[in-house]
Amino acid sequence: MAGNAPNAAALIESAKKAAAFQAVEDHLSPTDKFVGIGSGSTVVYVVEAIAAKGPSFSANMTFIPTGSQSKGLIRAAGLRLCNLDERPVVDGVSVALDVAFDGADEVDEDLNLIKGGGACLFQEKLVAVAAKKFIAVADSRKQSPRLCTKWKTIPIEVLPLAAPDVLNRLKAMGSPNPVVRSGLPSKAGECVTDNGMWIIDAPFPPLLLPKDLTAEVDGNGKNGAWEIGKLAEELVKLPGIVEIGLFHGFNGVQAVGLGKEFQAQKPVAAYFGTPSGQVQVQNAA
Ligand SMILES: O=C(CO)[C@H](O)[C@H](O)COP(=O)(O)O
């Protein structure tokens, strides 16, 4: 019956679906009020999983999108939509999202992420940091010990006017061949984000974790090796860069202890579907 065996693409789709359904089952509580919905092909199944719970489950929930694809998914599923800047303000502060679900391009062993393969990284980061709890969903190809191992470039959202200077600066920082992402095959010219910006894909050698640093290896890029936090710090300082696709630092649970609510970029858990139908969960330590 080999002719009836699912092909590789179908196995990947079912892996994404399994991860999304399990993540929703484990992390979406019936009492949640505000829920972030990310972008990409795996998040489609997150919305499917929520819709499958029936209208009464989500009747008191409001869904916050990370871009136009995500907005369309929320609307098509008949869920209540609210833009990030339109959520209620209590005691002078916009209410936190109870949970946000999003895909990822690569996830390292400390739950740092590369995002932006779908060019939605800026709003994705805004939604992630507005959530008490951020959950990543992916298929197991995205699991990696260090970022820039499998997904070899960091997506960077830039003001178009600044792109030539940012490209030069990235080269000076050790990125061998950063390029402005093309919109082809669907759009001639550059890929334009939901925010009217461009994306630069900047290759870097595998990124170090703080625990990789030693007296000999300080992770500041001088020997080509950047530690994630140091690289992120340098990149966001560059004029013209609007946001970067590195999600790093601490997660929502740690943020409360640090008094840094609304600054947590990392997920508290990542769900990976495998081609064999299993779901592997990587929880924050
Ligand atoms: O960051 C993203 C878009 O900017 C996506 O979440 C990421 O590219 C993963 O997408 P997919 O689920 O299709 O693999």
The ligand as an SDF file (V2000), in Angstrom:
LIG
                    3D

 14 13  0  0  0  0  0  0  0  0999 V2000
    7.3100   34.4530   11.8730 O   0  0  0  0  0  0  0  0  0  0  0  0
    6.4390   34.1590   11.1120 C   0  0  0  0  0  0  0  0  0  0  0  0
    5.8710   35.1030   10.1310 C   0  0  0  0  0  0  0  0  0  0  0  0
    6.5210   36.3390   10.1980 O   0  0  0  0  0  0  0  0  0  0  0  0
    5.8700   32.7830   11.1230 C   0  0  0  0  0  0  0  0  0  0  0  0
    5.2930   32.5500   12.3600 O   0  0  0  0  0  0  0  0  0  0  0  0
    6.9910   31.8330   10.8450 C   0  0  0  0  0  0  0  0  0  0  0  0
    7.5320   32.1660    9.5760 O   0  0  0  0  0  0  0  0  0  0  0  0
    6.5140   30.3840   10.8400 C   0  0  0  0  0  0  0  0  0  0  0  0
    5.6410   30.1650    9.7860 O   0  0  0  0  0  0  0  0  0  0  0  0
    5.0900   28.7200    9.4490 P   0  0  0  0  0  0  0  0  0  0  0  0
    4.1470   28.3340   10.5430 O   0  0  0  0  0  0  0  0  0  0  0  0
    4.4130   28.9130    8.1190 O   0  0  0  0  0  0  0  0  0  0  0  0
    6.2740   27.8000    9.3520 O   0  0  0  0  0  0  0  0  0  0  0  0
  1  2  2  0
  2  3  1  0
  2  5  1  0
  3  4  1  0
  5  6  1  0
  5  7  1  0
  7  8  1  0
  7  9  1  0
  9 10  1  0
 10 11  1  0
 11 12  2  0
 11 13  1  0
 11 14  1  0
M  END
$$$$
